[in-house]
Structures are given as C-alpha cells and as structure tokens.
C-alpha cells in the first residue's frame, strides 16, 4: 500500500453537517476497498483565489490515507462524477 493525500472542495451551499457526512462517505469508501484512513483535516468554508464554475467559495478537506493504486483510480472516478465536489486532487506526498 502507498500513502496518498486527497484534497476535495465541496459546493458552498451545503450545510456543514452535510459536508462532514460526505467526507465520512469518502473515508468509508476507502475502508470498504481495503484502504486505511490515517488522518482527516476539515478546513471548513474558504474563499477561492479565483472563480471556479461561477463559485467563489467552497468547503475544503484533506484526507491522508493508504491504499493500493487501483483503489485510488476508483476513488478518482467516483469523485469526478460527484456533483457536490467542485474539485479534487490526489497526490503521493512521498513521491
């Protein structure tokens, strides 16, 4: 297993409880595929440096996890299709 970091930006019209629930669903997705969640950091609602899809702010979260590369591919596909995710980025901090 490799270590990864996932940063997501969720839509600003969500309630904070709904945002936290979506992050928990992401964590559960990783666990169900054999991954391990190391740390979750919820940044809350932040203003963007520039407009994205006619939005000026969003809810940020960072999840550190360990998983196999095929799980990361599945996670990337799921987040790309999610309507409530404005942007996401998965990196390997040790690479």
N, C-alpha and C positions, 0 to 999 in steps of 0.2 A: 504494500500500500504506500501511496505517496501523500504528502501533505499539500493541501491547497487552501487558498483563500477565495471566498466568494463575496463580492460586494454587489448588493442589489439596491435599486432605487425604486420604491413603490409609489403609486399615484398619491397625490396630496389630499384628495377628497376622502380618503379612508379615515375611519376613526382609529385612534392609536391602538385600541384593543384589537381591531381587525388586522392592523399591520403586524402586531405581535403574533397573532394567530397564523398569518401567512408565513412568517419566519419559522414558527414551530412546525408548520406543514413541510417546509423545506428540510428542516432537520429530520423529521420523521421519514421523509423520502430517502434521505441519505442512510439513515439507520436501517430502513427496510431493504436496502440494496447491499448491506454489509459494511457500510461506512461507519466511521466514528466521528462524532462532533467533538472537537477539542474545546472550542471557545466561541461564544456568540457575543457580539458587541452591537447594541442597538444605539444608533446615533440620534434617532428621532428625526423630526422635520427640519430640513435645511434648505436654504436658498441656493439655487443653481448659479454658476458663474455666467451662464448663457442660457437662453431659452431652448428647451427640448420639447418637441411636439406641442408647441403652444403652452407649455407649462413653465413656471418659474421656480417651483419648489417641489420637494418630494421627501419621502421617508427613507433614510439610509440605514443599512445594516451590513455588518461584516461577520461572516461565519468562517472560522478556521475548521477544517475537517481533514480526515484521512480517508482515502478511498482508492479504488482501482480506476485506471483511465477509462474503462467502458462505463462506469457509473457517472463519471464526470461528463462524458458525451451525452448520456441520457438526461442528466440534470440541465445541461446547456440547451438541449432540445425542448425540454419542458418549460424552462424559463423564457425561451424565445417565443413560445406560443401563448404565454400567460398575458392576459390583457391588463392585469393590475401591476405588472412590472414594466417600468419605463425603460430602465437599462439594467444590465448585469454584466459582470466581468469575473472570470475565474482565472486565477494565476497560481503559479507554483513559486512561493516565496524563496525557496532554497535553490531554485534553478538560476 
